[in-house]
């Protein structure tokens, strides 16, 4: 948290939510929402490029190494009656 970030109590945020969202989008400055003086969340402006970098599908591509045939039968007997 930087010194110039605006902090606002949760009750005030609740009462002024829509106006604060517009302010955040216009100024591009985040707001920290507090509860009893303790920071709880940071509301940040939406940026389309952030969403495109956070794709779920394919995120782990290239992180797994297969060393053997993963579909071939194994040479171990199973006791399936347990």
C-alpha positions as CSV (number, residue, x, y, z in Angstrom):
1,X,0.0,0.0,0.0
2,X,1.4,3.3,-1.0
3,X,1.1,6.5,1.0
4,X,-1.1,8.3,-1.6
5,X,-3.7,5.6,-1.8
6,X,-7.2,6.7,-0.8
7,X,-8.6,4.7,2.2
8,X,-12.3,4.6,2.9
9,X,-14.4,2.8,5.6
10,X,-16.6,0.0,4.4
11,X,-19.8,1.7,5.4
12,X,-18.9,4.8,3.4
13,X,-17.9,2.6,0.5
14,X,-21.3,0.8,0.7
15,X,-23.2,4.1,0.6
16,X,-21.1,5.7,-2.2
17,X,-20.2,2.5,-4.2
18,X,-21.4,3.5,-7.7
19,X,-19.8,7.0,-7.5
20,X,-16.6,5.6,-6.2
21,X,-16.4,3.0,-9.0
22,X,-16.8,5.8,-11.5
23,X,-14.0,7.8,-9.7
24,X,-11.7,4.8,-9.7
25,X,-12.3,4.3,-13.5
26,X,-11.7,8.0,-14.3
27,X,-8.7,8.6,-12.1
28,X,-7.2,5.1,-12.6
29,X,-6.3,5.2,-8.9
30,X,-7.2,2.3,-6.6
31,X,-9.1,2.7,-3.3
32,X,-8.5,0.7,-0.2
33,X,-11.7,-0.3,1.7
34,X,-11.2,-0.7,5.5
35,X,-13.2,-2.3,8.2
36,X,-12.6,-0.9,11.7
37,X,-9.4,0.8,10.4
38,X,-8.0,-2.5,9.0
39,X,-7.5,-2.7,5.2
40,X,-9.7,-5.4,3.8
41,X,-9.8,-5.0,0.0
42,X,-8.3,-2.9,-2.8
43,X,-10.7,-1.8,-5.5
44,X,-8.7,-1.3,-8.7
45,X,-9.7,0.0,-12.2
46,X,-10.5,-2.6,-14.8
47,X,-8.0,-2.9,-17.6
48,X,-8.7,-5.2,-20.5
49,X,-5.1,-6.2,-21.0
50,X,-5.1,-7.6,-17.4
51,X,-7.9,-10.0,-18.3
52,X,-6.2,-11.2,-21.5
53,X,-3.1,-12.1,-19.5
54,X,-5.2,-14.2,-17.0
55,X,-6.4,-17.0,-19.2
56,X,-7.1,-20.3,-17.4
57,X,-7.0,-22.7,-20.3
58,X,-3.5,-23.4,-21.4
59,X,-1.9,-21.6,-18.5
60,X,0.1,-24.7,-17.5
61,X,1.1,-25.6,-21.0
62,X,4.7,-26.8,-21.1
63,X,5.0,-27.4,-17.4
64,X,4.5,-31.2,-17.4
65,X,7.0,-33.7,-18.6
66,X,5.9,-37.3,-19.5
67,X,8.7,-39.8,-19.1
68,X,6.9,-43.0,-20.1
69,X,3.7,-44.2,-21.9
70,X,0.9,-43.0,-19.7
71,X,-1.8,-45.2,-21.2
72,X,0.0,-48.6,-21.4
73,X,-1.0,-51.3,-18.9
74,X,1.2,-51.6,-15.8
75,X,2.9,-54.8,-14.7
76,X,1.4,-54.6,-11.2
77,X,-1.7,-56.7,-10.0
78,X,-4.5,-54.8,-8.4
79,X,-6.7,-56.1,-5.6
80,X,-10.0,-54.5,-6.6
81,X,-12.1,-56.2,-4.0
82,X,-11.2,-53.8,-1.2
